[in-house]
Amino acid sequence: MDGDFRTHFVRDPAALKHYPALVLNADYRPLSYYPLSLWPWQEAIKAAVLDRVQIVAEYDQVVHSQRQVFRIPSVVVLKDYVKPQKRVAFTRFNLFLRDEFCCQYCGAKGDLTFDHVLPRSKGGITSWENVVAACSPCNLRKGSRTLKQAGMFLNRHPRAPSAEEMQAHGRRFPPNHLHESWMDYLYWDAELEA
């Protein structure tokens, strides 16, 4: 739990399968929507015992220590505000999230890889501005050719996303598991429809 809080959630995806805790910043917003800021229940209890978080919702399940019984936290709030990062890390997940988990050539979803728009063999670099999500068939069809040589077109030209764009995309692609105790905290800052 020591160090930067942003790096501690989603360390071990397998540990999150059973009773993950949604981690909110001191302003009651999730630390991150991409990926959703979750801690394994063990980390949430440890942070509560160390008085680093406030527990605002709990699961019905309990765990026992040698001397104490704890209800498993489902939502925790950091006591100290963590300034959100403005820079979006260039990762495979963030690239797919930017491209809304669909091929930028044909629009297909699933079985995604990434493609260098200007191939590396022709001087293309691995950057936000030159890499897109692509399905395997489109990636193979394009190969190491340019778009013009392959007769292919992009649905959207690649560019570096802003943190705000990524937060908005993250809200549209929530994780597979959303506990009902999280709902009041995930979408309270979304724009309301008139």
C-alpha positions as CSV (number, residue, x, y, z in Angstrom):
1,M,0.0,0.0,0.0
2,D,3.0,2.3,0.2
3,G,3.8,4.6,-2.7
4,D,1.6,5.8,-5.5
5,F,-2.0,4.6,-5.2
6,R,-2.5,4.7,-9.0
7,T,-0.1,1.8,-9.4
8,H,-1.7,-0.5,-6.8
9,F,-5.1,-1.3,-8.3
10,V,-5.5,-4.1,-10.8
11,R,-2.1,-5.7,-10.0
12,D,-3.5,-9.2,-9.9
13,P,-6.6,-9.6,-12.0
14,A,-7.3,-13.0,-10.6
15,A,-7.6,-11.5,-7.1
16,L,-10.3,-9.2,-8.3
17,K,-12.7,-12.0,-9.2
18,H,-13.9,-12.3,-5.6
19,Y,-15.1,-9.1,-3.9
20,P,-13.1,-6.3,-5.4
21,A,-13.4,-2.9,-3.8
22,L,-14.1,0.2,-6.0
23,V,-11.5,2.8,-5.0
24,L,-12.7,6.4,-5.0
25,N,-10.5,9.5,-4.8
26,A,-11.2,11.9,-1.9
27,D,-13.7,13.7,-4.1
28,Y,-15.7,10.5,-4.4
29,R,-14.9,9.9,-8.1
30,P,-13.1,6.7,-9.2
31,L,-9.4,7.1,-9.4
32,S,-9.6,5.8,-12.9
33,Y,-12.3,4.5,-15.3
34,Y,-9.7,3.0,-17.6
35,P,-9.1,0.5,-16.1
36,L,-11.7,0.9,-13.4
37,S,-9.8,1.5,-10.1
38,L,-10.3,-1.7,-8.2
39,W,-8.4,-3.3,-5.3
40,P,-8.6,-6.9,-4.1
41,W,-10.5,-7.0,-0.8
42,Q,-7.3,-7.7,1.1
43,E,-5.8,-4.4,0.0
44,A,-9.0,-2.5,0.9
45,I,-9.1,-4.0,4.4
46,K,-5.4,-3.3,4.9
47,A,-5.9,0.4,3.8
48,A,-8.9,0.7,6.2
49,V,-6.9,-0.7,9.1
50,L,-4.0,1.7,8.3
51,D,-6.6,4.5,8.3
52,R,-5.8,5.5,4.7
53,V,-9.4,5.0,3.4
54,Q,-12.9,5.3,4.6
55,I,-15.3,2.4,3.9
56,V,-18.5,3.6,2.4
57,A,-20.1,0.3,1.3
58,E,-19.6,-3.3,2.2
59,Y,-20.4,-6.8,0.8
60,D,-22.5,-9.1,3.0
61,Q,-19.5,-11.5,3.3
62,V,-17.1,-11.3,6.2
63,V,-13.5,-12.5,6.8
64,H,-11.9,-13.4,10.1
65,S,-8.5,-12.5,11.5
66,Q,-7.2,-14.1,14.6
67,R,-8.9,-11.5,16.8
68,Q,-11.4,-9.6,14.6
69,V,-14.2,-10.1,12.0
70,F,-14.3,-7.7,9.0
71,R,-17.1,-7.1,6.5
72,I,-15.5,-7.0,3.1
73,P,-15.5,-3.5,1.7
74,S,-17.1,-2.9,-1.7
75,V,-16.4,0.8,-1.9
76,V,-13.6,2.7,-0.3
77,V,-12.7,6.4,-0.4
78,L,-9.1,7.7,-0.1
79,K,-8.6,10.1,2.8
80,D,-6.0,12.0,0.8
81,Y,-6.8,13.4,-2.6
82,V,-4.6,12.0,-5.4
83,K,-4.2,14.4,-8.3
84,P,-5.4,12.6,-11.5
85,Q,-2.8,12.0,-14.2
86,K,-3.1,14.1,-17.3
87,R,-0.9,12.0,-19.5
88,V,-2.5,8.9,-21.0
89,A,-0.1,6.0,-21.0
90,F,0.4,4.4,-24.4
91,T,-0.6,0.8,-23.6
92,R,-2.4,-1.9,-25.6
93,F,-5.5,-1.6,-23.4
94,N,-5.6,2.2,-23.8
95,L,-5.1,1.9,-27.5
96,F,-8.1,-0.4,-27.8
97,L,-10.1,1.8,-25.5
98,R,-9.3,4.9,-27.6
99,D,-10.4,3.0,-30.7
100,E,-13.5,1.7,-28.8
101,F,-12.5,-1.9,-29.1
102,C,-13.1,-2.1,-32.9
103,C,-11.0,-2.4,-36.0
104,Q,-10.2,1.0,-37.5
105,Y,-10.3,-0.5,-41.0
106,C,-13.6,-2.5,-41.1
107,G,-15.2,-1.8,-37.7
108,A,-15.2,-5.4,-36.5
109,K,-15.1,-6.1,-32.8
110,G,-13.1,-8.8,-31.1
111,D,-9.9,-10.6,-32.1
112,L,-8.1,-7.3,-32.1
113,T,-4.4,-6.7,-32.6
114,F,-2.7,-3.4,-33.4
115,D,-1.3,-2.1,-36.7
116,H,1.2,0.5,-37.6
117,V,-0.5,2.8,-40.2
118,L,2.9,3.6,-41.7
119,P,4.7,0.2,-41.4
120,R,7.8,0.1,-39.3
121,S,9.6,-1.3,-42.3
122,K,8.9,2.1,-44.0
123,G,10.0,4.2,-41.1
124,G,6.8,4.2,-39.1
125,I,7.1,4.5,-35.3
126,T,5.1,3.0,-32.5
127,S,3.1,6.0,-31.2
128,W,-0.4,7.2,-30.6
129,E,-0.3,8.9,-34.0
130,N,0.7,5.8,-36.0
131,V,-0.9,2.8,-34.3
132,V,-4.5,1.7,-34.5
133,A,-6.6,-1.3,-33.4
134,A,-7.1,-3.8,-36.2
135,C,-8.7,-7.1,-36.5
136,S,-6.4,-10.0,-37.6
137,P,-7.9,-10.3,-41.1
138,C,-7.4,-6.5,-41.8
139,N,-3.9,-6.6,-40.3
140,L,-2.9,-9.5,-42.4
141,R,-4.5,-8.0,-45.5
142,K,-2.5,-4.7,-45.1
143,G,0.7,-6.4,-44.1
144,S,3.8,-4.1,-44.4
145,R,2.2,-1.9,-47.1
146,T,1.0,1.6,-46.8
147,L,-2.8,2.3,-46.8
148,K,-2.6,3.5,-50.4
149,Q,-0.7,0.4,-51.5
150,A,-3.2,-1.9,-49.7
151,G,-6.2,0.0,-51.0
152,M,-7.4,0.4,-47.4
153,F,-8.9,3.4,-45.5
154,L,-9.0,4.3,-41.8
155,N,-12.4,5.0,-40.1
156,R,-10.6,7.5,-37.8
157,H,-7.1,8.8,-38.0
158,P,-5.0,8.0,-34.9
159,R,-4.0,10.7,-32.4
160,A,-3.1,10.9,-28.8
161,P,-6.3,10.9,-26.6
162,S,-6.8,13.3,-23.8
163,A,-7.4,12.0,-20.2
164,E,-11.0,13.4,-20.4
165,E,-11.6,11.4,-23.7
166,M,-10.3,8.3,-22.1
167,Q,-12.5,8.8,-19.0
168,A,-15.6,9.2,-21.2
169,H,-14.6,6.0,-23.2
170,G,-14.0,4.1,-20.0
171,R,-17.6,4.9,-18.8
172,R,-18.9,3.3,-22.0
173,F,-16.9,0.1,-21.6
174,P,-17.3,-0.9,-17.9
175,P,-15.7,-4.1,-16.7
176,N,-17.7,-7.3,-16.8
177,H,-18.5,-7.2,-13.0
178,L,-20.2,-4.1,-11.6
179,H,-21.5,-4.5,-8.0
180,E,-24.7,-2.7,-7.3
181,S,-23.0,-0.8,-4.4
182,W,-20.7,0.9,-7.0
183,M,-23.5,2.4,-9.2
184,D,-24.0,5.6,-7.2
185,Y,-20.3,6.4,-7.5
186,L,-19.6,5.5,-11.1
187,Y,-21.9,7.8,-13.0
188,W,-22.7,10.7,-10.7
189,D,-20.5,13.0,-12.7
190,A,-21.9,12.1,-16.1
191,E,-23.9,14.7,-18.0
192,L,-27.7,14.4,-17.4
193,E,-30.1,14.2,-20.3
194,A,-32.5,17.1,-20.7
